[in-house]
Amino acid sequence: MVAVILLITYRSPILWLFPILTAGFALTSAQAVIYLLAKNGGLVVNGQSAGILTVLVFGAGTDYALLLVARYREELRRHEDRHEAMMFALHRSGPAIIASAATVAIGMSCLTLADLNSTSGLGPVAALGIVVGLAAMVTLLPALLVICGRWLFWPVKPRFGTAEPTATGFWARLGGRIAKRPRIVWIGTAVALGVMAIGLVQLKADGLSTADSFTTKQPSVTGEEALARHFPAGGGQPVTVIAKADQADQVRSVFAGVKGISAVADPVAKNGLVQLDGTLTDAPDSKAAQATVDRVRAAVHAVPGADAKVGGASAMLVDINVANRHDNRLIIPLVLLVVLVILGLLLRAIVAPVILIGTVVLSFAAALGVSALVFRHVFGWPGEDTSFPLFVFVFLVALGIDYNIFLMTRVREEAATHGTRRGALIGLGATGGVITSAGIVLAGTFAALASLPLVAFAEIGFAVAFGVLLDTLIVRSVLVTALNLDIGRWMWWPSKLTHVPDEVGDREPETPVSSEPELTH
């Protein structure tokens, strides 16, 4: 998928190979490092983190490659020596790429604070993947590009001294239109995103049953249905209570009296403890069974001196859902705070980071709202996993912030010379193509998760892919540009850029901007 998108983006039969090869090398290197940490450092790795690692390295790594190649192509038109061109390309695009990767890596590292091991283990796995991907894209890729020379861009090779084709391209023209009524544009866009977010009322992130966890009918589900037709629904996976043996009779009595427990087996005693297995009247992965577990825990914990513990498959589901809800409340605000601080340090301002965080939250809510409606009324999925909001948030915010950084670092660079409003137009023209290309690559890699027969992965893949496209095509290109044009130099308060006067920004940039690749329109 990445290869096809790069072919369309670069319109070159050769150039697309180099980001793919570099990303493949980065993925293998990251897997090697993670393997050593899993073997010797106690890092928890599972199928979920391994799958997401592939998506992250290829998606984010290719994004960094797109930005670097775009800047390199621009510098090849300004410098005859390709080595000199690459030096300037790395110097000018490097800070944005490094800041972007650092934001993603730190944001992903916040997952290590999660209660759930699978979520906690994903944090360092994802962060390491991003760091290794960054290292490959700023060392191996530039070396390969410089070794091979300008012919890589065939059939449209950037020639020294030629004009920049994007100076009057689609994104420059779009900026000119936004500049005529920026306030109306950003208010209208924000309202539209708010309307999309209304779909959140359809979000049911309270877990999936076994039958609802697959996009296709699985033999295990068929077996479970057959078992339920002939035996009690919870017969195969009882609720287990372990208590002190001297309180066995009292514990069994209150256990058997709990609503939702149809029978309690004879106790099994060993080493001063007793095990009691209770048969559920409901399917063990149902909401009703989980409610029964809560009632069982309340009942047996009330028996004095029993020191009772409640386990079993249903109890594990209850604990996993509790842990996921705790992780959502802890990590989502923490990631927002981390991203806000990094944006503040990078842009050396307060107003711009706060506004950008606001657009990120609005974009996330809109993506989640639309996704919930699609899951319910198009795909027919009854709900979402409890970890769904957290994963979608972390991926959309940590990765989506890339595009904020790509755009705003260029706007800041131009604002020092032309003022913020003019800089916003130049920045959009310079980065619009590369941000769109990067967004489509990242969306494509996450959409690949939908090929798995697991509803949880398919939902994450769809929501992140849709959110990234919404972020790149609407939020960054239209909403943030309109806000830059309307607020002007006050975006950079309290930095010195606040004192740089704005030029009138209602026309297309006359200064050559960039040669970032644009998609065919």
C-alpha positions as CSV (number, residue, x, y, z in Angstrom):
1,M,0.0,0.0,0.0
2,V,2.8,2.4,0.9
3,A,4.5,1.6,-2.4
4,V,1.4,2.4,-4.5
5,I,0.9,5.7,-2.7
6,L,4.5,6.7,-3.1
7,L,4.4,5.8,-6.8
8,I,1.4,8.1,-7.2
9,T,3.0,10.8,-5.1
10,Y,6.4,10.9,-6.7
11,R,5.3,9.9,-10.2
12,S,8.7,8.3,-10.5
13,P,9.4,4.6,-11.2
14,I,12.6,4.7,-9.1
15,L,12.4,7.1,-6.2
16,W,9.6,5.3,-4.3
17,L,12.0,2.3,-3.7
18,F,14.4,4.2,-1.4
19,P,11.9,5.2,1.4
20,I,10.5,1.7,1.2
21,L,13.9,0.1,1.5
22,T,14.9,2.4,4.3
23,A,11.7,1.7,6.2
24,G,12.2,-2.0,5.8
25,F,15.7,-1.7,7.2
26,A,14.4,0.4,10.1
27,L,11.7,-2.1,10.9
28,T,14.1,-5.0,11.0
29,S,16.5,-3.0,13.2
30,A,13.7,-2.0,15.6
31,Q,12.5,-5.6,15.8
32,A,16.1,-6.7,16.7
33,V,16.4,-4.1,19.5
34,I,12.9,-5.0,20.9
35,Y,13.7,-8.7,20.8
36,L,16.8,-8.1,22.9
37,L,14.9,-6.0,25.4
38,A,12.1,-8.6,25.5
39,K,14.6,-11.4,26.1
40,N,16.9,-9.7,28.6
41,G,15.0,-6.7,29.9
42,G,11.5,-8.0,30.7
43,L,9.8,-6.0,28.0
44,V,6.2,-7.3,27.3
45,V,5.6,-8.0,23.6
46,N,2.6,-9.5,22.1
47,G,0.9,-9.8,18.7
48,Q,-0.8,-6.4,19.1
49,S,2.4,-4.5,19.7
50,A,4.2,-6.4,16.9
51,G,1.5,-5.6,14.4
52,I,1.3,-1.9,15.4
53,L,5.1,-1.6,15.3
54,T,5.1,-2.5,11.6
55,V,2.4,0.1,10.9
56,L,4.1,2.8,12.9
57,V,7.6,2.3,11.4
58,F,6.3,2.2,7.8
59,G,3.8,5.0,8.3
60,A,5.7,7.5,10.4
61,G,9.1,6.6,8.7
62,T,7.7,7.2,5.3
63,D,6.2,10.5,6.5
64,Y,9.7,11.7,7.5
65,A,11.1,10.5,4.2
66,L,8.5,12.5,2.3
67,L,9.4,15.7,4.2
68,L,13.1,15.2,3.7
69,V,12.8,14.3,0.0
70,A,10.6,17.3,-0.6
71,R,13.1,19.6,1.0
72,Y,15.9,18.0,-0.9
73,R,14.1,18.4,-4.2
74,E,13.6,22.1,-3.3
75,E,17.3,22.6,-2.5
76,L,18.4,20.8,-5.8
77,R,16.8,23.7,-7.6
78,R,18.8,26.2,-5.6
79,H,22.2,24.3,-5.4
80,E,24.1,22.7,-8.2
81,D,26.1,20.4,-6.0
82,R,23.7,17.6,-4.7
83,H,25.9,17.2,-1.5
84,E,25.3,20.8,-0.7
85,A,21.7,20.5,-1.5
86,M,21.3,17.6,1.0
87,M,23.2,19.5,3.6
88,F,20.7,22.4,3.4
89,A,17.8,20.0,3.2
90,L,18.8,18.2,6.4
91,H,19.6,21.5,8.1
92,R,16.1,23.0,7.3
93,S,13.9,19.9,7.6
94,G,15.8,18.1,10.3
95,P,14.5,20.1,13.3
96,A,10.9,19.5,12.2
97,I,11.5,15.8,11.6
98,I,13.3,15.3,14.9
99,A,10.7,17.3,16.9
100,S,8.0,15.3,15.3
101,A,9.6,12.0,16.1
102,A,10.4,13.1,19.6
103,T,6.7,14.1,20.1
104,V,5.5,10.7,18.9
105,A,8.1,8.8,20.9
106,I,7.4,10.7,24.1
107,G,3.7,10.4,23.6
108,M,3.9,6.7,23.0
109,S,6.1,6.3,26.1
110,C,3.3,7.6,28.2
111,L,1.6,4.3,27.6
112,T,4.2,2.7,30.0
113,L,2.2,4.1,32.9
114,A,-0.9,2.0,31.9
115,D,-2.1,-0.6,34.3
116,L,-2.7,-3.2,31.6
117,N,0.5,-5.0,30.5
118,S,-0.4,-5.2,26.8
119,T,-0.9,-1.4,26.7
120,S,2.1,-0.7,28.9
121,G,4.4,-2.9,26.8
122,L,3.2,-1.1,23.6
123,G,4.7,2.2,24.9
124,P,8.4,1.3,24.6
125,V,7.9,-0.9,21.6
126,A,6.2,2.0,19.7
127,A,8.7,4.6,20.9
128,L,11.7,2.4,19.9
129,G,10.2,1.9,16.5
130,I,9.8,5.6,16.0
131,V,13.4,6.4,17.2
132,V,15.0,3.7,15.0
133,G,12.8,4.9,12.0
134,L,14.0,8.5,12.6
135,A,17.6,7.4,12.7
136,A,17.3,5.5,9.4
137,M,15.5,8.4,7.7
138,V,18.1,11.0,8.6
139,T,21.2,8.9,7.9
140,L,20.7,6.0,5.5
141,L,18.1,7.6,3.3
142,P,20.1,10.9,2.7
143,A,23.2,8.8,1.9
144,L,21.3,6.7,-0.7
145,L,19.8,9.8,-2.3
146,V,23.1,11.6,-2.6
147,I,24.9,8.6,-3.9
148,C,22.4,8.1,-6.7
149,G,22.1,11.7,-7.7
150,R,19.3,13.6,-9.6
151,W,18.4,10.8,-11.9
152,L,16.3,9.2,-9.1
153,F,13.6,11.9,-9.8
154,W,13.3,10.8,-13.4
155,P,11.2,11.7,-15.4
156,V,10.8,15.1,-13.7
157,K,14.3,15.8,-12.4
158,P,14.8,19.0,-10.4
159,R,17.3,21.1,-12.4
160,F,19.5,23.8,-10.9
161,G,18.0,27.3,-11.3
162,T,14.5,26.2,-12.4
163,A,11.4,27.7,-10.8
164,E,9.4,26.1,-8.0
165,P,6.3,24.5,-9.5
166,T,4.3,24.7,-6.3
167,A,4.5,28.5,-6.1
168,T,1.2,28.8,-7.9
169,G,0.0,25.2,-7.2
170,F,-3.2,23.9,-5.7
171,W,-2.3,24.6,-2.1
172,A,-1.1,28.1,-2.8
173,R,-4.4,28.8,-4.6
174,L,-6.4,27.3,-1.7
175,G,-4.5,29.6,0.7
176,G,-5.4,32.6,-1.4
177,R,-9.1,31.7,-1.2
178,I,-9.0,31.1,2.6
179,A,-7.2,34.5,3.1
180,K,-10.3,36.3,1.7
181,R,-12.5,35.3,4.6
182,P,-10.4,33.4,7.2
183,R,-12.7,34.0,10.1
184,I,-15.7,32.6,8.3
185,V,-13.6,29.7,7.1
186,W,-12.3,28.6,10.5
187,I,-15.7,29.1,12.3
188,G,-17.5,27.1,9.6
189,T,-14.9,24.3,9.7
190,A,-15.0,24.1,13.5
191,V,-18.8,23.9,13.4
192,A,-18.7,21.1,10.8
193,L,-16.2,19.2,12.9
194,G,-18.4,19.7,16.0
195,V,-21.4,18.3,14.1
196,M,-19.4,15.2,13.2
197,A,-18.4,14.8,16.8
198,I,-22.1,14.4,17.7
199,G,-21.8,10.8,16.6
200,L,-20.0,10.2,19.9
201,V,-23.4,9.4,21.4
202,Q,-23.2,6.1,19.5
203,L,-19.8,5.2,21.0
204,K,-20.1,2.1,23.2
205,A,-16.5,1.4,24.3
206,D,-17.4,-1.0,27.1
207,G,-15.9,-4.2,25.7
208,L,-16.7,-6.9,23.1
209,S,-18.0,-10.4,23.6
210,T,-16.2,-13.3,22.0
211,A,-18.9,-13.6,19.3
212,D,-18.6,-9.9,18.6
213,S,-14.8,-9.8,18.5
214,F,-14.4,-11.3,15.0
215,T,-15.4,-9.8,11.6
216,T,-16.1,-13.3,10.3
217,K,-17.8,-16.4,12.0
218,Q,-15.1,-18.4,13.8
219,P,-15.2,-22.1,14.8
220,S,-14.7,-21.2,18.5
221,V,-17.9,-19.0,18.3
222,T,-19.8,-21.8,16.7
223,G,-18.7,-24.2,19.5
224,E,-19.6,-21.7,22.2
225,E,-23.1,-21.3,20.7
226,A,-23.5,-25.1,20.6
227,L,-22.5,-25.4,24.2
228,A,-25.0,-22.7,25.2
229,R,-27.8,-24.7,23.5
230,H,-27.3,-27.8,25.6
231,F,-25.8,-26.6,28.9
232,P,-25.9,-23.5,31.1
233,A,-24.5,-20.5,29.3
234,G,-21.6,-20.2,31.8
235,G,-20.9,-23.8,32.3
236,G,-17.7,-23.8,30.4
237,Q,-16.1,-20.9,32.3
238,P,-17.2,-20.8,35.9
239,V,-16.6,-18.0,38.4
240,T,-13.9,-19.2,40.8
241,V,-13.7,-18.2,44.5
242,I,-10.7,-19.0,46.6
243,A,-11.1,-18.5,50.4
244,K,-9.9,-19.7,53.7
245,A,-11.0,-23.3,54.4
246,D,-12.5,-22.6,57.8
247,Q,-15.0,-20.2,56.3
248,A,-15.9,-22.5,53.4
249,D,-19.5,-23.1,54.4
250,Q,-20.4,-19.5,54.9
251,V,-18.6,-18.4,51.6
252,R,-20.4,-21.1,49.7
253,S,-23.7,-20.1,51.1
254,V,-23.4,-16.4,50.1
255,F,-21.8,-17.4,46.8
256,A,-24.8,-19.6,45.9
257,G,-27.2,-16.9,46.8
258,V,-25.9,-14.3,44.4
259,K,-28.2,-13.5,41.5
260,G,-26.7,-14.8,38.2
261,I,-25.1,-18.0,39.8
262,S,-27.2,-21.1,39.0
263,A,-25.1,-23.6,41.0
264,V,-21.9,-23.9,43.1
265,A,-19.8,-27.1,42.9
266,D,-18.5,-29.0,45.9
267,P,-15.5,-27.3,47.5
268,V,-12.0,-28.5,46.9
269,A,-9.7,-27.9,49.9
270,K,-5.9,-27.7,49.9
271,N,-3.2,-26.1,52.2
272,G,-5.8,-24.3,54.3
273,L,-7.7,-22.8,51.3
274,V,-10.8,-23.8,49.5
275,Q,-11.8,-23.4,45.8
276,L,-15.5,-22.9,44.9
277,D,-16.6,-22.9,41.2
278,G,-20.0,-21.2,40.4
279,T,-21.9,-21.7,37.2
280,L,-23.1,-18.5,35.5
281,T,-26.6,-18.2,34.2
282,D,-25.4,-15.9,31.4
283,A,-22.6,-16.2,28.8
284,P,-19.3,-15.6,30.6
285,D,-18.3,-12.8,28.3
286,S,-21.6,-10.9,28.5
287,K,-22.2,-7.7,30.4
288,A,-24.7,-9.6,32.6
289,A,-21.9,-12.1,33.7
290,Q,-19.6,-9.2,34.5
291,A,-22.3,-7.6,36.6
292,T,-22.6,-11.0,38.4
293,V,-18.9,-11.0,39.1
294,D,-19.3,-7.6,40.8
295,R,-22.1,-9.0,43.0
296,V,-20.1,-12.1,43.9
297,R,-17.1,-10.0,44.9
298,A,-19.3,-7.8,47.1
299,A,-20.9,-10.8,48.7
300,V,-17.9,-13.0,49.5
301,H,-15.7,-10.0,50.5
302,A,-18.3,-9.3,53.2
303,V,-17.7,-12.7,54.9
304,P,-15.4,-11.9,57.9
305,G,-12.1,-13.7,58.0
306,A,-12.6,-15.5,54.6
307,D,-10.1,-13.3,52.7
308,A,-12.0,-14.4,49.6
309,K,-10.7,-13.7,46.0
310,V,-12.8,-14.0,42.9
311,G,-11.4,-15.1,39.6
312,G,-12.2,-16.8,36.3
313,A,-12.6,-15.6,32.7
314,S,-15.5,-13.2,33.5
315,A,-13.6,-11.7,36.4
316,M,-10.6,-11.1,34.1
317,L,-12.8,-9.3,31.7
318,V,-14.0,-7.1,34.5
319,D,-10.5,-6.3,35.7
320,I,-9.3,-5.6,32.1
321,N,-12.2,-3.2,31.5
322,V,-11.5,-1.4,34.9
323,A,-7.8,-1.1,34.0
324,N,-8.6,0.3,30.5
325,R,-10.9,2.9,31.9
326,H,-8.2,3.9,34.4
327,D,-5.6,4.1,31.6
328,N,-8.0,6.3,29.5
329,R,-8.4,8.8,32.4
330,L,-4.7,8.9,33.1
331,I,-2.9,8.7,29.8
332,I,-5.2,10.9,27.5
333,P,-4.7,14.1,29.6
334,L,-1.0,13.2,30.1
335,V,-0.4,12.9,26.3
336,L,-2.2,16.2,25.7
337,L,0.0,17.9,28.3
338,V,3.2,16.4,26.8
339,V,2.3,17.5,23.3
340,L,1.4,21.0,24.6
341,V,4.8,21.4,26.3
342,I,6.7,20.1,23.2
343,L,4.8,22.5,20.9
344,G,5.4,25.4,23.3
345,L,9.2,24.7,23.3
346,L,9.4,24.1,19.6
347,L,7.3,27.2,18.5
348,R,8.5,29.3,21.5
349,A,5.0,30.5,22.1
350,I,1.9,30.0,24.2
351,V,-1.0,31.0,22.0
352,A,-0.2,28.8,19.0
353,P,0.3,25.5,21.0
354,V,-3.0,26.0,22.9
355,I,-4.9,26.7,19.7
356,L,-3.2,23.7,18.0
357,I,-4.1,21.4,20.9
358,G,-7.7,22.6,20.6
359,T,-7.8,21.7,16.9
360,V,-6.3,18.3,17.8
361,V,-9.0,17.5,20.3
362,L,-11.8,18.7,17.9
363,S,-10.4,16.6,15.1
364,F,-10.2,13.5,17.5
365,A,-13.8,14.0,18.6
366,A,-15.0,14.3,15.0
367,A,-13.1,11.2,13.9
368,L,-14.5,9.2,16.8
369,G,-18.0,10.5,16.2
370,V,-18.0,9.5,12.5
371,S,-16.3,6.2,13.3
372,A,-18.9,5.2,15.9
373,L,-21.7,5.9,13.4
374,V,-20.0,3.9,10.7
375,F,-19.3,1.0,13.0
376,R,-22.9,0.8,14.1
377,H,-24.9,1.6,10.9
378,V,-22.5,0.5,8.1
379,F,-20.5,-2.5,9.5
380,G,-23.1,-3.5,12.1
381,W,-20.6,-3.9,14.9
382,P,-22.3,-3.6,18.3
383,G,-19.6,-1.8,20.2
384,E,-15.9,-1.1,20.8
385,D,-13.2,-2.5,23.0
386,T,-12.5,-0.5,26.2
387,S,-9.0,0.3,24.9
388,F,-10.3,1.8,21.7
389,P,-10.6,5.5,22.7
390,L,-7.1,5.4,24.2
391,F,-5.3,3.8,21.2
392,V,-7.1,6.0,18.7
393,F,-6.3,9.1,20.8
394,V,-2.6,8.3,21.2
395,F,-2.2,7.4,17.5
396,L,-4.2,10.4,16.2
397,V,-2.6,13.0,18.6
398,A,0.9,11.7,18.7
399,L,1.1,11.1,14.9
400,G,-1.3,13.8,13.8
401,I,0.9,16.4,15.6
402,D,3.5,15.6,12.9
403,Y,1.5,17.7,10.5
404,N,1.1,20.6,12.9
405,I,4.8,20.6,13.3
406,F,5.5,20.3,9.6
407,L,3.2,23.2,8.9
408,M,3.9,25.5,11.8
409,T,7.7,25.3,11.7
410,R,7.6,26.4,8.1
411,V,5.1,29.2,8.9
412,R,7.3,30.3,11.8
413,E,10.3,30.3,9.5
414,E,8.6,32.4,6.9
415,A,6.9,34.7,9.5
416,A,10.3,36.0,10.6
417,T,10.6,37.6,7.1
418,H,7.1,38.1,5.7
419,G,4.9,38.3,8.8
420,T,2.6,35.6,10.0
421,R,-0.3,36.1,7.6
422,R,2.0,36.0,4.5
423,G,4.0,33.2,6.2
424,A,0.9,31.2,6.6
425,L,0.2,31.3,2.9
426,I,3.8,30.4,2.0
427,G,3.8,27.6,4.6
428,L,0.6,26.1,3.2
429,G,1.9,26.2,-0.3
430,A,5.2,24.7,0.8
431,T,3.9,21.9,2.9
432,G,0.4,21.2,1.6
433,G,1.6,18.6,-0.8
434,V,3.9,16.8,1.5
435,I,1.4,16.8,4.4
436,T,-1.3,15.4,2.1
437,S,1.0,12.7,0.8
438,A,2.2,11.9,4.3
439,G,-1.3,11.7,5.6
440,I,-2.5,9.4,2.9
441,V,0.5,7.1,3.5
442,L,-0.2,6.9,7.2
443,A,-3.9,6.4,6.7
444,G,-3.1,3.6,4.2
445,T,-0.9,1.8,6.6
446,F,-3.4,2.0,9.4
447,A,-6.3,1.0,7.1
448,A,-4.3,-2.2,6.4
449,L,-5.3,-3.3,10.0
450,A,-8.8,-3.7,8.7
451,S,-7.6,-6.8,6.8
452,L,-7.3,-8.7,10.1
453,P,-10.4,-10.7,11.2
454,L,-10.5,-8.9,14.6
455,V,-13.1,-6.2,15.2
456,A,-10.9,-4.3,17.7
457,F,-8.0,-3.9,15.1
458,A,-10.4,-3.1,12.3
459,E,-12.0,-0.4,14.4
460,I,-8.7,1.1,15.3
461,G,-7.5,0.9,11.7
462,F,-10.6,2.7,10.3
463,A,-10.8,5.4,13.0
464,V,-7.1,6.3,12.8
465,A,-7.1,6.2,9.0
466,F,-10.2,8.4,8.8
467,G,-8.9,10.7,11.5
468,V,-5.5,11.2,9.8
469,L,-7.2,12.0,6.5
470,L,-9.5,14.5,8.3
471,D,-6.5,16.0,10.0
472,T,-4.4,16.4,6.9
473,L,-7.0,17.5,4.4
474,I,-9.2,19.7,6.6
475,V,-7.8,20.5,10.0
476,R,-4.2,21.3,9.1
477,S,-4.7,22.7,5.6
478,V,-8.0,24.7,6.2
479,L,-8.7,25.2,9.9
480,V,-5.1,25.9,11.1
481,T,-4.3,28.1,8.1
482,A,-7.5,30.1,8.6
483,L,-6.7,30.6,12.3
484,N,-3.1,31.7,11.4
485,L,-4.5,34.2,8.9
486,D,-7.2,35.5,11.3
487,I,-5.1,35.7,14.5
488,G,-1.9,36.8,12.7
489,R,1.2,37.7,14.6
490,W,-0.5,37.1,18.0
491,M,-0.2,33.4,17.4
492,W,3.4,33.7,18.5
493,W,2.8,35.5,21.8
494,P,4.9,36.1,23.9
495,S,7.8,35.5,21.5
496,K,9.6,38.2,19.4
497,L,7.6,37.2,16.4
498,T,4.6,39.0,17.9
499,H,6.3,42.3,17.0
500,V,6.9,41.4,13.3
501,P,4.2,43.2,11.3
502,D,1.9,41.2,9.1
503,E,1.8,41.8,5.3
504,V,-1.6,41.7,3.7
505,G,-2.1,38.0,2.9
506,D,-5.0,37.9,0.5
507,R,-3.0,36.9,-2.6
508,E,-1.0,33.8,-3.7
509,P,2.6,33.7,-2.8
510,E,4.9,35.2,-5.4
511,T,8.1,33.9,-3.7
512,P,9.0,30.4,-4.7
513,V,8.1,28.1,-1.9
514,S,8.8,24.5,-2.2
515,S,8.7,21.5,-4.5
516,E,7.0,19.1,-2.1
517,P,5.2,16.5,-4.2
518,E,1.5,17.2,-4.9
519,L,-1.0,14.5,-5.7
520,T,-2.8,14.6,-9.0
521,H,-6.0,16.6,-8.7
